[in-house]
Amino acid sequence: MPHGLDHIVHAVRDLDAAGELYRRAGFTVGARNRHPWGTHNRIVQLKTCYIEILEVAEPAKIVPHGAGSFSFGAYHRDFLAHREGFSMLILNSSDAVDDARSFEASGISNSSVFDFAREGTRPDGTPVKLAFSLAFALDRASPNVRFAVCQHHFPENFWDPAFQAHANGASAVPGAVMVADNPTDHHIFLKAFTGVSDLHSSSIGVKARTENGEVAIMEPVSFRDQFGVAPAVEGEGMTLNALRFEVADIAQVEALHRQSGIASQRRVGRLVIPPDVARGATLIFETAKQG
């Protein structure tokens, strides 16, 4: 079954400083949450997709990878030893157990299903129960990014319009962008991961058009031409480089950035915060017609 975007992990070394960066960029940023395996996060929520800004805050709590198990904390500890930036792409799931079986059959499985729960808080301070099941996937040719699908067991407690109102007018995430020297080398993985069998190919790369946003793989030169920044590509295979945001008024966002000291730049009708500003990530603002 095809999946859409659910969230993207932005791994950083200073969670509060990164949260302040997103706030200055015009986003509403949630409070700090703590995981029992040593990571802390803050959430930037849009209509059907969110950013998980993540810090390894308590490294002593991290458990190692095991046989048939993926350690979220260990992966991010090792990722942050080399760089900051987007570290994981997570799609939505209606049945994580079934998706894990599908990943196993396709040869991209990276662990058994992982279940966890935590308490959340509504904007008015009311506590709510949150619970998730994740099935992890791995493109073995791409050691610098990980993938998963996420099933929300209490979605009505997580998604909240009050968290989705942003000063920059961002309303949706139309796509995530990865970079690889040879995008077509990863089309088999992309099909198996997204569940989209009919990928769109062009001179700049390949993309899966899901029910909730696009997952694109671009060549480095095409990424630079489209967005005006050189992608941070380290090692082999794919890296996860950019997230696109849909806004109503690019000029309004640009004015907000200038006022708050965010060094964004215009490029082909878009507004781009480059990775040297956005802690290794590229944040792209565009109107609906950009597509």
C-alpha positions in Angstrom: 0.0 0.0 0.0 1.4 3.4 -0.9 2.6 5.7 1.9 2.7 9.5 2.3 5.1 11.7 4.2 4.7 11.5 8.0 7.8 13.2 9.4 11.5 13.9 8.9 14.2 13.9 11.6 16.5 16.9 11.8 19.5 15.8 14.0 21.2 18.6 15.8 23.7 19.1 18.5 21.9 21.8 20.4 18.1 21.3 20.5 17.1 24.6 21.9 19.3 26.6 19.5 17.8 24.6 16.6 14.3 25.2 17.9 15.1 29.0 18.1 16.3 28.8 14.4 13.0 27.3 13.3 11.1 29.9 15.4 13.0 32.7 13.8 12.2 31.2 10.4 8.5 31.6 11.3 7.5 28.2 12.6 5.6 27.3 15.8 8.0 25.0 17.8 6.8 22.6 20.4 8.2 22.0 23.9 11.0 19.6 24.6 10.0 15.9 24.8 12.2 13.1 26.3 12.7 9.6 25.1 13.8 6.8 27.4 16.6 5.8 25.0 18.5 9.1 25.4 17.2 11.4 22.7 15.1 14.5 23.2 13.0 16.3 20.5 10.9 19.3 19.7 8.2 19.2 17.0 7.3 21.5 14.2 3.9 20.3 13.0 2.2 21.0 9.7 -1.1 19.7 8.4 -0.1 16.1 7.7 3.7 16.1 8.2 6.0 17.2 10.9 9.7 17.9 11.6 11.2 16.1 14.5 14.2 18.3 15.7 16.3 15.8 17.6 19.3 15.9 20.0 21.2 13.1 21.7 20.8 14.6 25.2 21.5 11.6 27.4 24.0 9.4 25.7 24.4 7.1 28.7 20.9 5.8 28.0 21.6 4.7 24.4 21.4 1.0 23.7 23.5 -0.6 20.9 22.0 -2.1 17.7 21.0 -5.7 18.2 20.3 -8.7 16.0 17.1 -7.8 14.2 16.8 -4.5 16.1 17.7 -0.9 15.1 18.8 1.5 17.9 17.4 5.0 17.1 19.7 6.5 19.7 22.9 4.8 18.5 22.2 5.7 14.9 21.8 9.4 15.8 24.8 9.5 18.1 26.9 8.2 15.2 25.3 10.5 12.7 25.9 13.6 14.9 29.6 12.6 15.4 30.1 13.6 11.8 27.4 16.2 10.9 24.1 17.8 11.6 21.1 17.6 9.2 18.2 15.5 8.0 18.9 12.0 9.2 15.7 10.0 8.7 12.7 10.0 6.4 9.5 8.5 7.9 6.3 7.8 5.9 2.9 7.2 7.3 1.5 3.7 7.9 -1.9 2.2 8.7 -0.4 -1.1 9.7 3.3 -1.2 10.8 3.3 -5.0 11.2 2.1 -5.5 7.7 4.6 -3.0 6.4 7.4 -4.7 8.2 6.5 -8.0 6.5 6.5 -6.1 3.1 9.9 -4.6 3.8 11.2 -8.1 4.8 9.9 -9.6 1.6 11.5 -6.8 -0.5 14.9 -7.2 1.3 14.9 -3.7 2.8 13.9 -4.5 6.4 16.2 -3.1 9.1 14.4 -4.4 12.2 11.3 -5.8 13.7 8.4 -3.5 14.6 9.2 -1.0 17.3 6.4 0.2 19.6 6.6 3.1 22.1 4.3 5.5 23.9 4.7 8.8 25.7 2.5 11.5 27.2 1.9 14.6 25.1 0.4 17.9 25.9 -2.3 19.9 24.1 -1.8 23.6 23.7 -4.1 24.2 26.7 -1.9 22.0 28.8 -4.1 19.0 28.9 -2.1 15.7 28.9 -2.9 13.1 26.2 -1.6 9.7 25.4 0.5 9.2 22.3 1.6 5.8 20.9 3.4 4.8 17.8 4.6 1.7 15.9 7.5 1.9 13.5 8.9 -0.4 10.9 12.4 0.5 9.8 13.9 0.2 6.3 17.4 0.4 4.9 18.9 1.1 1.5 22.1 -0.8 1.9 23.8 1.4 -0.7 23.1 4.5 1.4 24.7 4.3 4.9 24.1 7.9 5.7 20.3 7.9 5.9 17.7 5.7 7.4 14.0 5.2 6.7 10.8 4.1 8.5 7.1 4.1 8.4 5.1 5.2 11.4 1.6 4.2 12.6 -0.1 6.6 14.9 -2.3 4.8 17.4 -3.9 8.0 18.8 -3.7 10.4 15.8 -6.5 12.5 17.2 -4.2 13.3 20.2 -1.2 14.2 18.0 -2.4 16.3 15.1 -3.7 19.6 16.4 -4.5 22.7 14.3 -3.2 24.9 17.1 0.3 23.6 16.5 -0.1 24.0 12.8 -0.4 27.9 12.8 2.9 29.4 11.7 3.9 33.0 11.4 5.5 32.3 8.0 2.2 30.9 6.7 3.5 27.4 6.0 0.6 25.0 5.6 1.9 21.8 4.1 5.0 19.8 3.1 4.8 19.1 -0.6 8.0 17.0 -0.7 11.3 15.9 0.6 14.5 15.8 -1.5 17.4 13.4 -1.4 20.6 13.6 -3.4 22.6 10.8 -5.1 25.2 10.7 -7.9 23.0 8.1 -9.7 19.4 8.5 -8.6 18.2 5.5 -10.8 20.5 3.2 -8.7 17.9 3.6 -5.9 14.7 3.3 -7.8 14.1 -0.3 -6.6 14.4 0.8 -3.0 12.2 3.8 -3.5 9.5 1.7 -5.0 9.6 -0.8 -2.1 9.8 1.8 0.6 7.0 4.1 -0.7 4.8 1.5 -2.3 4.6 3.6 -5.4 5.2 1.4 -8.4 5.1 4.1 -11.1 8.0 6.4 -10.4 8.4 9.6 -12.4 11.8 9.9 -14.1 13.3 13.0 -15.7 16.7 14.5 -16.5 17.2 15.7 -12.9 16.3 12.4 -11.1 13.4 10.3 -10.0 10.5 10.9 -7.7 7.7 9.0 -6.0 4.4 11.0 -6.0 2.6 9.8 -2.9 -0.8 10.6 -1.4 0.9 13.1 0.8 3.9 14.7 -0.8 6.7 13.7 -3.1 9.9 11.8 -2.3 12.5 12.9 -4.9 16.1 11.8 -5.6 18.1 14.4 -7.5 21.6 14.5 -8.9 23.9 17.0 -7.0 24.2 19.4 -10.0 20.4 19.4 -10.4 19.9 20.1 -6.7 22.3 23.1 -7.0 20.6 24.4 -10.1 17.1 24.1 -8.6 17.8 25.5 -5.1 21.0 27.5 -5.5 23.1 25.6 -2.8 25.5 22.8 -3.1 24.1 19.7 -1.3 26.1 18.3 1.6 26.8 14.9 0.2 29.1 12.6 2.3 30.0 9.0 1.6 28.1 6.7 -0.7 24.5 6.5 -1.9 21.7 8.8 -1.0 21.7 11.7 1.5 18.5 13.4 2.8 19.0 17.1 2.0 15.9 19.2 1.8 12.3 19.7 2.8 9.9 21.8 0.9 7.2 24.0 2.5 4.1 25.4 0.9 3.4 29.0 1.8 0.8 31.6 0.6 3.2 34.6 0.1 7.0 34.2 -0.5 7.6 37.9 -0.1 6.0 37.9 3.4 8.2 35.0 4.4 11.3 36.8 3.1 10.4 39.9 5.0 9.9 37.9 8.2 13.3 36.2 7.7 15.0 39.6 7.1 13.4 40.9 10.3 14.6 37.9 12.4 18.1 37.7 10.9 17.6 34.5 8.8 19.8 34.5 5.7 17.4 33.0 3.2 17.9 33.6 -0.5 15.7 33.7 -3.6 16.1 30.9 -6.2 13.8 30.2 -9.2 10.7 31.7 -7.5 11.5 29.9 -4.2 13.0 31.1 -0.9 15.8 28.9 0.4 17.5 28.7 3.8 20.8 27.0 3.0 22.5 24.2 5.1 25.2 26.5 6.6 22.3 28.4 8.2 19.8 25.6 8.9 22.2 23.2 10.7 23.0 21.0 7.8 19.5 21.0 6.3 18.1 22.9 3.3 14.6 24.5 4.0 12.7 25.5 0.8 9.6 27.8 0.8 7.4 27.8 -2.3 3.9 28.7 -3.4 1.5 26.0 -4.4 2.0 26.6 -8.1 5.7 25.6 -7.8 4.7 21.9 -7.3 
